[in-house]
Protein backbone atom coordinates (compact mmCIF):
# COMPACT_ATOMS: atom_id res chain seq x y z
CA UNK A 1 0.00 0.00 0.00
CA UNK A 2 1.49 3.33 -1.02
CA UNK A 3 1.61 6.21 1.43
CA UNK A 4 -1.00 8.20 -0.51
CA UNK A 5 -3.73 5.56 -0.43
CA UNK A 6 -5.05 6.87 2.92
CA UNK A 7 -5.24 10.32 1.30
CA UNK A 8 -7.23 8.89 -1.61
CA UNK A 9 -9.55 7.19 0.90
CA UNK A 10 -9.93 10.45 2.82
CA UNK A 11 -10.89 12.14 -0.45
CA UNK A 12 -13.25 9.24 -1.28
CA UNK A 13 -11.40 8.41 -4.50
CA UNK A 14 -11.91 4.82 -5.68
CA UNK A 15 -8.57 3.75 -7.11
CA UNK A 16 -9.50 0.10 -7.68
CA UNK A 17 -10.24 0.68 -11.37
CA UNK A 18 -7.03 2.64 -12.10
CA UNK A 19 -4.04 1.20 -13.91
CA UNK A 20 -0.59 1.50 -12.35
CA UNK A 21 0.24 4.38 -14.72
CA UNK A 22 -3.02 6.18 -13.93
CA UNK A 23 -2.35 5.76 -10.21
CA UNK A 24 1.12 7.29 -10.60
CA UNK A 25 -0.35 10.24 -12.50
CA UNK A 26 -2.97 10.70 -9.77
CA UNK A 27 -0.26 10.56 -7.10
CA UNK A 28 1.76 13.20 -8.96
CA UNK A 29 -1.30 15.42 -9.34
CA UNK A 30 -2.08 15.04 -5.64
CA UNK A 31 1.51 15.85 -4.70
CA UNK A 32 1.41 19.05 -6.76
CA UNK A 33 -1.80 20.16 -5.05
CA UNK A 34 -0.44 19.35 -1.59
CA UNK A 35 2.78 21.20 -2.41
CA UNK A 36 0.88 24.31 -3.50
CA UNK A 37 -1.36 24.26 -0.42
CA UNK A 38 1.62 23.80 1.91
CA UNK A 39 3.38 26.65 0.16
CA UNK A 40 0.36 28.86 0.89
CA UNK A 41 0.34 27.64 4.50
CA UNK A 42 3.96 28.77 4.88
CA UNK A 43 3.28 32.01 2.95
CA UNK A 44 0.70 32.86 5.60
CA UNK A 45 3.21 32.14 8.37
CA UNK A 46 5.78 34.47 6.81
CA UNK A 47 3.38 37.18 5.64
CA UNK A 48 4.67 39.79 8.11
CA UNK A 49 8.25 39.15 7.01
CA UNK A 50 7.28 39.37 3.34
CA UNK A 51 5.41 42.62 3.95
CA UNK A 52 8.36 44.06 5.89
CA UNK A 53 10.78 43.08 3.11
CA UNK A 54 8.35 44.37 0.45
CA UNK A 55 8.72 41.22 -1.62
CA UNK A 56 6.71 40.69 -4.76
CA UNK A 57 4.50 37.59 -4.99
CA UNK A 58 7.06 36.07 -7.36
CA UNK A 59 9.91 36.75 -4.92
CA UNK A 60 7.84 35.25 -2.10
CA UNK A 61 7.18 32.13 -4.15
CA UNK A 62 10.84 31.78 -5.01
CA UNK A 63 11.82 32.05 -1.35
CA UNK A 64 9.12 29.60 -0.28
CA UNK A 65 10.19 27.09 -2.93
CA UNK A 66 13.86 27.37 -1.97
CA UNK A 67 13.05 26.81 1.68
CA UNK A 68 10.14 24.40 1.27
CA UNK A 69 11.66 21.29 2.88
CA UNK A 70 13.38 23.37 5.54
CA UNK A 71 10.04 24.94 6.42
CA UNK A 72 8.44 21.52 6.78
CA UNK A 73 11.23 20.29 9.06
CA UNK A 74 11.06 23.45 11.17
CA UNK A 75 7.28 23.10 11.41
CA UNK A 76 7.65 19.51 12.63
CA UNK A 77 10.16 20.67 15.24
CA UNK A 78 7.82 23.49 16.31
CA UNK A 79 5.19 20.92 17.33
CA UNK A 80 7.73 19.45 19.77
CA UNK A 81 6.50 15.98 18.84
CA UNK A 82 9.87 15.19 17.26
CA UNK A 83 13.41 16.25 17.96
CA UNK A 84 16.13 16.58 15.36
CA UNK A 85 17.29 13.09 16.31
CA UNK A 86 13.73 11.76 16.00
CA UNK A 87 13.35 13.27 12.53
CA UNK A 88 16.70 11.77 11.51
CA UNK A 89 15.63 8.36 12.77
CA UNK A 90 12.21 8.53 11.12
CA UNK A 91 13.60 9.60 7.75
CA UNK A 92 16.60 7.26 8.06
CA UNK A 93 18.96 10.13 7.22
CA UNK A 94 21.86 11.29 9.36
CA UNK A 95 21.25 14.26 11.67
CA UNK A 96 23.86 16.27 9.72
CA UNK A 97 21.72 15.94 6.58
CA UNK A 98 18.66 17.18 8.45
CA UNK A 99 20.69 20.06 9.93
CA UNK A 100 21.94 21.04 6.46
CA UNK A 101 18.33 21.15 5.27
CA UNK A 102 17.25 23.29 8.24
CA UNK A 103 20.20 25.64 7.72
CA UNK A 104 19.42 26.00 4.02
CA UNK A 105 22.68 24.39 2.92
CA UNK A 106 20.72 21.65 1.18
CA UNK A 107 17.48 22.90 -0.35
CA UNK A 108 17.23 20.05 -2.86
CA UNK A 109 17.15 16.86 -0.78
CA UNK A 110 16.43 13.48 -2.31
CA UNK A 111 12.90 12.50 -3.22
CA UNK A 112 13.09 9.75 -0.58
CA UNK A 113 13.80 12.33 2.12
CA UNK A 114 11.02 14.57 0.81
CA UNK A 115 8.53 11.69 0.83
CA UNK A 116 9.45 10.67 4.36
CA UNK A 117 9.42 14.21 5.73
CA UNK A 118 5.98 14.87 4.23
CA UNK A 119 4.72 11.59 5.73
CA UNK A 120 6.05 12.71 9.11
CA UNK A 121 4.60 16.20 8.71
CA UNK A 122 1.25 14.65 7.83
CA UNK A 123 1.33 12.66 11.06
CA UNK A 124 2.05 15.69 13.26
CA UNK A 125 -0.20 18.12 11.35
CA UNK A 126 -3.07 15.77 10.51
CA UNK A 127 -5.71 18.51 10.76
CA UNK A 128 -3.81 20.63 8.24
CA UNK A 129 -3.70 17.72 5.80
CA UNK A 130 -7.39 16.96 6.32
CA UNK A 131 -8.15 20.58 5.44
CA UNK A 132 -5.88 20.38 2.40
CA UNK A 133 -7.52 17.14 1.24
CA UNK A 134 -10.96 18.69 1.66
CA UNK A 135 -9.91 21.70 -0.38
CA UNK A 136 -8.37 19.51 -3.10
CA UNK A 137 -11.38 17.22 -3.31
CA UNK A 138 -13.68 20.24 -3.64
CA UNK A 139 -11.40 21.58 -6.38
CA UNK A 140 -11.25 18.23 -8.20
CA UNK A 141 -14.96 17.47 -7.72
Number of C-alpha atoms within 10 A of each C-alpha: 5 7 11 14 15 12 16 17 11 13 18 10 12 10 14 7 8 11 10 10 9 12 15 12 12 16 18 12 12 18 14 12 17 18 16 14 19 19 20 14 13 17 18 12 11 14 13 11 13 17 11 9 10 11 14 11 11 9 12 20 16 12 14 19 17 15 20 22 23 25 19 21 21 14 15 23 17 11 12 10 11 17 13 19 14 13 22 19 13 15 20 12 15 13 16 12 15 23 16 14 21 19 12 16 12 17 16 16 14 9 9 11 19 16 14 17 21 19 16 19 20 16 14 18 15 12 11 16 18 15 12 19 20 14 16 16 16 10 9 8 7
